[in-house]
Amino acid sequence: MMHRATEIHSSLKHPVIDGDGHWLEPVPVFLEYLCEVGGTQAIDRMRALWQRNHAWYRSTWSERQHNRTRRSNWWGVTSKTLDKATALLPALLNERLPELGIDFALIYPSLGLALNGIAQDDLRRAAARAYNKMTIDMFAPYAARFAPVAIIPAHTPQEAIEELEYAVDKLGYRAIMLKGNQERPIPSAAEGIDAKKAAWYVDTIALDSPLNYDPFWQRCVDLGVAVTQHSGSGGWPDRCSISNFTYNHIGHFAASNHAFARGVFLGGLVRRYPSLNFGFMEGGVSWACQLCADLIEHWEKRRPAGLQNPSATSIAEMHRFIAKYGDGRLKANADAIMNSLDFLRPECSVEELARPEFIADDFAAAGIESKQDICKLFSDNFYFGCEADDRTTLWAFDPRMGFRLRPVFSSDFTHFDVPDFTEVIPEAFEMVEKGFVTEQDFREFTFTNAARLHTRNNPNFFKGTVVEQAVADELGLKTALPAANA
């Protein structure tokens, strides 16, 4: 009997690429690889970290209140036996993929999503290396249908470069994933105390970072990989409910992506590396529509040409208005009021407010000279992972937005929000059936955008896969091109 997903797929005039599938890593096998890379001590330390996941469940209510222990996820994986086995076994996923209405899938971690956030430098690097070696080994027989994604630890540029080069040059990865927001202690807050307990900030590694990540971005270009971020903000201060997981969970990928994208945009990465694509995974595209619109409005109002310089305020005119319309108290304080004409900096003169060194062009690094420049960057270099049940994906295609973004279909296979693997494509196709998007929109969503994301720096990304010819036809890759890292 043909599944609904298969029926939908057979009606399409294009293949389907899953831009963000996941698998269920076999923990005992991962620990074997970890032992090989970091020794038995690494296993003990990894298990100690995993024990922290039990903290909420093994605490009393008063202990949770005292420690402000966040309510963590109590159930992360699909419960259906066949689907759980499919997530665990690459051979079974390979066999079932056509039944699910998908031709090719990029495979992201599940257990491995947390590895980039390990605080201990040596354990973080060993865990990423172990994951990368295990995953490439297990998916190697099925390269025609899968591109596993390497974990790139990026707490420092050097560790990011080293693992990037190892993953791409030595292991043969074509896709990478990093944590674009590094949580670092504020130096002044860490003075004289344990840095782990100090106040911290989010370093987007793209804007105002204390470290220079430009060599890493350049190596991404050299090696022909797109930069995809797949990390959340579950540990950030606004996600601290001790009772409600949903409160902590909703929007946490979007918040992380929003922060990283702002850094990438305003930090000028695309201007310096125009061929580098960025994928912001699993957060949807609604936040990106808002960000693009907000940047347009801020460019209009906050660039130097758009700013109303404080010196344009006439002190003499202000005195006349107060003399005519003010009451006794306002008239008596007229001189003092002239030094409090900005509510953000009370008791500060207009002369100081207008000092040239304080007037900055926040868009200079990005090289933005028009609204169209903003729209073009968002359309050409940014891609946004959207799950099948995310209705707001349609915003990316709505002409009323004034721009057209590039959402990437993401099955999110393996995780709790996909209770039945066979329903993913039908759920996504409902947008077409209900008239929310056109068939062309759906083509871009489930095929073209994922292809563009990964082929810009590596036209041979899909070489040897079941979608190789379709991608070449779609993107105009009619002739053989040299590998990007040749």
N, C-alpha and C positions, 0 to 999 in steps of 0.2 A: 504493500500500500504506500502510495506516494505521500510524504509529509507535506504540509502546507508550505514549509520553507522551500522544499524542492520545487513545488509548483510555481512559487513566486520566482525562484531563480530561473526556471526554464522560460519564463515569460520576459525576462530581461534581455537587453541587447548588449550586455556587458558583463564581465566577471564581477565578483564581490571580493573586496579586500578588507579583511578585519584589521584595522589599524591598532587595536589594543585588546588582544586576547590575553588570557592569563592561564597559567597552569598551576597544579598543586605539587610543589616540590616534595620528593620522598625524603623525609627528614633523616632517616638512617643513612641514606646514600650521601646526602649533603654532608653529614658529619664525617663520613669516610673521606670525602674530598677535603674537608676542613682540617682533618688530622694530617693529611698529606701535605697541606700547605703550611699550617701553623702549629702542628704537634698536638699532643693530647691535652696540653694546657688550654689550647684554644677551644677545645670541646667543652671543657669545664667552665670556662668563662662565658661561652655562648649559652650553655644551659642555665647559668646563673642569671643572665639577662632574660631568658625566657621565663624564669620563675617570677619575674616582676609582673608578668601578665596575669598572674594569679592573685596579685595583691588585693584588688578590690573584692574579689570573691571570698577571700579568706580573712577579711576584716569585719569587725563589728561596725554598726552604724556610727557609734561614737568615735571609733578609730578613723573612719572615713572623714568625719567632720573635723577631727583634730588635725589630720594629715592632709585634708583636702584632696583625697584620693579620687582621681577622675574616674567616672564610669566608662569602662572600656567596652569594646565590642565583645559580645558574648557568643557570637556565632558568625563565622566568617566565610564558610564554604557551603556550596549547594549540598542539599541532603539527599537528593535523588541518587540512588546507587549507581545507575548506569552513567549519569553525568559526572559523578564524583570519580568513578573509575576512568572516565574519558579525560578528566582534568589531570589525573595522575599519570596516565600511560600515553606517551607520545604516539605509539603505534595505533592505539585505539582512536585517539583524536584524529590521526591521519586518515584512518578508515572511515570515520564518521563525518568528516568535514563536508563532503559533498551532500550528505543527507541533511546537514544543517544549513545548506544554501550558501556556503562560503567556499571560495576557491583557494584563497591564500590568506595566511594570518601571521601577523607579528605577535610574538609571544613574550609578554612581560612577566615579571615575577609575581608571586603572592607572598610567601614567607620572605622572599628577598627584598620586598619593598622597604622593609625596616633596616636593611643592612647599611644603607648609606647614612643612617642616622646614629650609628654606634659611635659613642664618644671616644672610646679608646682607639688611638690611631692604628696600632698594629693589628688589633682584632678586626677593625673595620676593613682594612686593606686585605687581610687574610680571608675574611668572609666573602668579600666581593670576588676575589680571585678564585676561591673554591666554588662559588656559585657559577661563575663564568665557565670554568673548566667542566663542571658537571653538566651544565645546560647544553653547551655546544656538543658534548659527547652524546647526550641522550637524544638530541634532535637531528644530529648529523644524517641519519638514514632517511630523513624525511624533508630534505632541503627543498624539494620541488614544491612543497606546500607551506613551509614555515620559515620564518626568519626570527630566531630567538634574539632577544635584546640584551646586550651586556650591561651589567651594573658598573657605573664609573663613579667611584668615591671622589668627591670634589671638595674636601675640607681645605685642601691646599691645591694650588695649580699643579705642583709637581706630582702629587699622588694621582691627580686626574690624568695628567699626560702619560704617566707610566702605565696606568691600567688601560688607558685608551689605546696606546701603541701595542700593548700586549694582546688586548682583546681583538683588535683589528688585524695587526700584522701577523701575530703568532697563532691565534685561535680561529681567525677567519670571520669574525662578526662583521655584519654590515649595518647594524643598528645599535644605538646606545641609549642609556637612560641615566640621568643624574638627578641629584637633589639640588635644585637651583637656589634654595634658600638655606644658608648655613646659620645656625644659631650660635652666636659667639658671645662670650662675656664682655661687658662694657669695661674697658681697661681701668677706668677710675674706680668703678665699683668693685673690681677684683683685687684692688691693692690691699695687701695685708690679710686677706681672707682666702678661703678655698675658692678657686675660680669656678668650680662646679656649682657653688651656691650663690654666685654673684648674679646681679641683675644682668640680663642678656638682651641682645638685639638681633634682628634678622638681617643678615648680610646677603643680598640678592646675588652676589658675586658678579654683578654686571654694572652696578652704580655705587660709587663711594666705598668700594671694598678696600680694606687695608692691604689686600694682596692683589697682585697684578695677574689677572686671568687671561690677558690677551694672548700669551703664547699657547694657552689651551685652545682658545677659539680658533687660532690659526691652524693648529694641528687637526682640529675637526675638519676644517676646509681641506687641508692637505690630504687627509685620509678618506675624504669623501663621505662623511657621515653627517646626517642631520642631528641637531641637538634636541632631544626630547626630555622633558621634565615629567617625572611621575612621582610626586611626593606631596604629602598633605601638610596640614597645619594643626593636626590634632593636639599638639603640645603647646599651642600658643595660648596666651592668657585669656582670650575670650571663649575658650572651649574647656571650661573647667567645672561643669556640672558633676556633682558626686552621685547623682541619682539617675540621670537621663542620658543614655547613649545617643539618642536621636539629636538632642540639643548639641552635643559635642561633634556629631558626625556631619550634619547637613551643611553643605557648602565648604567643607574643609579643603577639598581639592581645588575648588574654584578660588578660594582665598589665597592659597599658595601660588596658584598659577597667576592670579592677578598681580601679586607682589613681584614675582619673577618677570612677568611680561612688562610691567612698568619699568623695572630696572633695565631690561634688554632694550626697550624702546628709548627711554630718556638717556640711557648710558651710551647710546650711539653705536651699539654693536652691529646693527644692520648697515649703517653707513660705512663702517670700517671693514665689514665682511659681507658685502652685498649678496654673495651667493649662498650664505649660510641660512638654512631654514631652521625654524624652531617649532617644535610640537609641544603643546601644553595638554597633557593627557588627563582624561577622566573627570575634568571639571565642567564639561559642557562648553557652550559658546555664548550663553546669555551674558556672563560677566565680561566677555570680550566685546560684545556689542556695546555694553555700557561704557567700558574703558575707551573704546574707539571714539564714541560720542563725547565722552568727558574730555579726552585729549583735544578734540577739535575745538570744544568750547574754551578750554584753558589756553589753547594756542591763540585764539581770537583775543582773549582778555589779558593773558599774562605774558605774552612776548613783549619785548621792549616797545615795539611799534604800537602795540595795543594797550599798553599800560597807561593809565592816567597818572602822570608823574605828580608826586605830592607838591612839587614847586609850582604846579599850575594853579594851586589854590591861592587866591588873592587875600592876603591878611587884611588889607584895607577894606575890601568888600565884606569880609566876615564881620569886621567891626561895625560897618554900617548896618548889616542885617541884624546884629545883636542890638544895636542902638534903637532900631525901628521896631523889632518884634520881641525883644527879650524883656523879661520882668526884672525887678530890682536886683535879684540875686545874680542873674545872668550878666546884667550890665556891670555889676560890681566885680565880677570875676572875668570880665572880657579879656584882659591881658593874659591871665593864667590859662584861659581856655585856648588861646592861640598856641600853646605848647601841649595841647592834648587833642589834636585834631585827627588822630588815628587811634581807634579804640584798642588796637592790638599793642600799641606802644604808648600808653598814657605818659604825660609829662615828658614828651620828646618833641623837639621843635621840628617844624617843616623843613628847615635847612638840613638838619641831620637826617631826617627821613629821606631826603632827596639826594643824598650824597651818591655820586656816580658809582662808587665801588659796591654799593648795596643793590644796585639795579642789575639783575642778571637775566640772561636769556636761557630759560630752562630747556629750550628746544634746540640750542646750538649744537650740542653733541650729536643729536639725531639728524642734523642737517635739514630740518623742516622749514620750508619756505612758503607752504600753502596747505590748505585743508586737503587738497588732492594728494599731497605727499604723505599725509597721515594715512589716508584710505589706501593708498598704493602699498605702503609698507605692510599694513595689516592684511591686505589681500595677497601680496606676493610672497611674504616670508614667514607669516604666522599661520599655524594650523592648530585645530582645537578638537581634542578627542571628545566625542559625544556618544552617550549610550543610547540603546535602541528606544528606551522608554522616555527619553528626554524630549518633551514636546517643544521646548524653547529652541530646539535646533532650527526650527523654521525661521527664527529671527535672522539667521545668517543669510537667508535667501530673500527676505522681504525687501522689495525695492523702496519701501517707505523709509527704511533706515538710512538711505543715502550712500550705502557702501555694501559690498558683498564679501562675506568672509568665507573661510574654507574649513567647515567642520569635517571631521574624519570619523567614519563609523567605527564604533568600539563595542565589541560584544560583551566585554567584561566577563567572559566565561570563567567559571570556577567560583566566583564570589557569591555571597548570599543573595544578592539582588538579581541573580539569574536562576530562578528555581527550576527552569526547564530549558535546556539548550535549544531545543527545536522551535521554541517560540520567539527567539531573538529576531530573526529576519522578519517574520510576520509582524512583530510589534513595530519594527522600524518602518515597514512598508505601509502601515496604517496611515502615515502622514500623506502618502500618495493617494490612498483609497479615500481619505476624507477631504482631499483637495487642499491640504495645507502646503504641500510642495508639489512641484511638477516632476515628471519623469526625468527631465534633465537635471533638476536639483538632486534627485535621488541618485542619479548616475555619479554626479560629483561627490556626493556624500559617501557612497559605498565603494567608489572605485577611483575616480580621477584624483581626488585630493590626496589620498594616501600614496598614490603613485607619484604625484608631484613632490610631496614632502620628501620622499626618499631617493628620488632620482636626480634632483637638481645638481648635486655634487658628485653623484655616482650613477651615470646613465645605465650602468650594468648591474644595478641593484637587483633586478628581477631576472637576470640571466640564469638560464637553467631551470626556471620555475614554470609552473603550469600557466602563468599569466604573462610570460615574457612577451609573446607576440602581441597580445591585446594591449599591454602597456606601451609597447613601441608604436603601435598604430594610433593609440589615443594621444600620445604626447609628441608624435612626429619623429620618433627615434627610428627612422627608416633604415639607417645604415649603421653598421657596427662601429661603436665608439670605444676608444681605449678606456681601460679602467681608470677611475679618478685617482687612485693611489699608485698607478703604474710608474 
